[in-house]
Amino acid sequence: MSRGINIKDIINIESFQKIQNDIAKATGVAIITTDYKGKPVTEHSSCTEFCKIIRSKDNLKELCEKCDSRGGLEAARSGRPYIYKCHRGLIDFAVPIIVEEQYLGSLMSGQVLTEDLSGIELEEIIKTNNKNEDDPIINEAYNKLNVIPLEKIKAIANMMFHISNYIIEEVNLKRAEEEVTKKNNNIINAKKSEIGLEKEVNKLLTKKIQGRIDEEFIFNTLNSISSLAFIENANKTREVVNKLASIIRHTLENGSKIIALKEEVNCVLSYLELCKIKFGDRLKFNINIEEEYYNFKIPSMIIYTFVENAINHGIKTKKSEGIINISIIEKEHYLMIVVEDNGVGISERDLLEINNKNDNLKFSTNGISNVRKRMNKFYGYNYKIDINSKINMGTEVKIKIYKDM
């Protein structure tokens, strides 16, 4: 089994040592905490003179460690305190420390004698024949051992089990709270990163337009951010960066070109999916374009511009659900691209200025004038853009491209 958790990661050893010392003084039993291998992680609390002498002898110390190891394993197996006799006949018990069904170690306690055990059998873990050595020092230390009724030993074992579990539960609660705080901070940082990323991209695009930066730098920067998001497991941020990179690449590489309709649709889809991340359930969209039209050639950013306007001027300030529909209608003499939304709509005055091709301040920045210039360049008079809108009802854009161009 993989040892994913270490006992030292769960408890503060210094604080646990103080608790262990206090329990030992209050109950008259010796205590030491070990890891799952039986290795001590605390100092012995109230270790008896008898056990100190026994553990000082190499041949007997090994037997003591075997008793500790076996007692801990039995406690882990049962999931509760295990009371037994050590190889010298003393009463010991092991209290398991279990976290998330993983055995991390034990509280090893005891080094006491008990009163009449008639009718009660405690397992003698290690059987030896050297219990009655003729050693006055050992015998004197043995006679000083505390004698505690078995029922009290059981009560002490259960008390230690409950205290241990309580401490671990408190530590786990603290760890869970820290994890929640960490995740919340990650979410906050991710949102800050997205805002910062948007500002940085705007700066990059501005520099690109002003001729002070090349495309390779932009994409290297975005790729670096995407890779960092992957390393930090910020999947949503990485998704945002990748979609944003797709849009920027389309804009920079195809800014003044004629492209296949499929390329424009893919760019629009990336943009809408990016908006979906921001608006969530407030935004729905449908792209109803048959594959037979995918190779139809149009100037790049034509559909994108009107979809972007629909988001920024129609859906963004709408409190209820926003819907954008994109479709193509083929007639005998023309192909018509339709972009419609159920946004807040355009006032009659603004709509009149747009349709009269007046580049007022409000709409010169949203690209409609640039769309007309590119359409004029490629189609001359063989196209038409109709924009219809009603306040609180939405906007419909129809781009007609005549077949006899």
Secondary structure as the mmCIF struct_conf table of DSSP 4:
data_model
#
loop_
_struct_conf.conf_type_id
_struct_conf.id
_struct_conf.beg_label_comp_id
_struct_conf.beg_label_asym_id
_struct_conf.beg_label_seq_id
_struct_conf.end_label_comp_id
_struct_conf.end_label_asym_id
_struct_conf.end_label_seq_id
HELX_RH_AL_P HELX_RH_AL_P1 ILE A 7 ILE A 10
BEND BEND1 ILE A 11 ILE A 11
HELX_RH_AL_P HELX_RH_AL_P2 ILE A 13 THR A 27
TURN_TY1_P TURN_TY1_P1 GLY A 28 GLY A 28
STRN STRN1 ALA A 30 ASP A 35
TURN_TY1_P TURN_TY1_P2 TYR A 36 LYS A 37
BEND BEND2 GLY A 38 GLY A 38
STRN STRN2 PRO A 40 PRO A 40
BEND BEND3 VAL A 41 THR A 42
HELX_LH_PP_P HELX_LH_PP_P1 GLU A 43 HIS A 44
STRN STRN3 SER A 45 SER A 45
BEND BEND4 SER A 46 SER A 46
HELX_RH_AL_P HELX_RH_AL_P3 GLU A 49 SER A 56
BEND BEND5 LYS A 57 LYS A 57
HELX_RH_AL_P HELX_RH_AL_P4 ASP A 58 SER A 78
TURN_TY1_P TURN_TY1_P3 GLY A 79 GLY A 79
BEND BEND6 ARG A 80 ARG A 80
STRN STRN4 TYR A 82 LYS A 85
TURN_TY1_P TURN_TY1_P4 HIS A 87 ARG A 88
BEND BEND7 GLY A 89 GLY A 89
STRN STRN5 ILE A 91 VAL A 99
TURN_TY1_P TURN_TY1_P5 GLU A 100 GLU A 101
STRN STRN6 GLN A 102 VAL A 112
STRN STRN7 LEU A 113 LEU A 113
BEND BEND8 GLU A 115 GLU A 115
TURN_TY1_P TURN_TY1_P6 SER A 118 GLY A 119
STRN STRN8 GLU A 124 GLU A 124
BEND BEND9 ILE A 125 ILE A 126
BEND BEND10 ASN A 129 ASN A 129
TURN_TY1_P TURN_TY1_P7 LYS A 131 ASN A 132
HELX_RH_AL_P HELX_RH_AL_P5 PRO A 136 ASN A 143
TURN_TY1_P TURN_TY1_P8 LYS A 144 LYS A 144
BEND BEND11 LEU A 145 LEU A 145
STRN STRN9 VAL A 147 VAL A 147
HELX_RH_AL_P HELX_RH_AL_P6 LEU A 150 ILE A 209
TURN_TY1_P TURN_TY1_P9 GLN A 210 GLY A 211
BEND BEND12 ARG A 212 ILE A 213
HELX_RH_AL_P HELX_RH_AL_P7 GLU A 215 ILE A 231
TURN_TY1_P TURN_TY1_P10 GLU A 232 ASN A 233
HELX_RH_AL_P HELX_RH_AL_P8 ASN A 235 ASN A 254
TURN_TY1_P TURN_TY1_P11 GLY A 255 SER A 256
STRN STRN10 ILE A 258 ALA A 260
HELX_RH_AL_P HELX_RH_AL_P9 LEU A 261 PHE A 279
HELX_RH_3T_P HELX_RH_3T_P1 GLY A 280 ARG A 282
STRN STRN11 LEU A 283 ASN A 288
HELX_RH_3T_P HELX_RH_3T_P2 GLU A 291 TYR A 293
TURN_TY1_P TURN_TY1_P12 TYR A 294 ASN A 295
STRN STRN12 LYS A 297 PRO A 299
TURN_TY1_P TURN_TY1_P13 SER A 300 MET A 301
HELX_RH_AL_P HELX_RH_AL_P10 ILE A 302 ASN A 309
HELX_RH_PI_P HELX_RH_PI_P1 ALA A 310 ILE A 315
TURN_TY1_P TURN_TY1_P14 LYS A 316 THR A 317
BEND BEND13 LYS A 319 SER A 320
STRN STRN13 GLY A 322 GLU A 330
BEND BEND14 GLU A 332 HIS A 333
STRN STRN14 TYR A 334 ASP A 341
BEND BEND15 GLY A 343 VAL A 344
HELX_RH_AL_P HELX_RH_AL_P11 GLU A 348 ASN A 355
TURN_TY1_P TURN_TY1_P15 ASN A 356 LYS A 357
HELX_RH_AL_P HELX_RH_AL_P12 LEU A 361 SER A 364
TURN_TY1_P TURN_TY1_P16 THR A 365 GLY A 367
HELX_RH_AL_P HELX_RH_AL_P13 ILE A 368 TYR A 379
TURN_TY1_P TURN_TY1_P17 GLY A 380 TYR A 381
BEND BEND16 ASN A 382 ASN A 382
STRN STRN15 TYR A 383 LYS A 390
TURN_TY1_P TURN_TY1_P18 ILE A 391 MET A 393
STRN STRN16 GLY A 394 TYR A 402
TURN_TY1_P TURN_TY1_P19 LYS A 403 ASP A 404
#
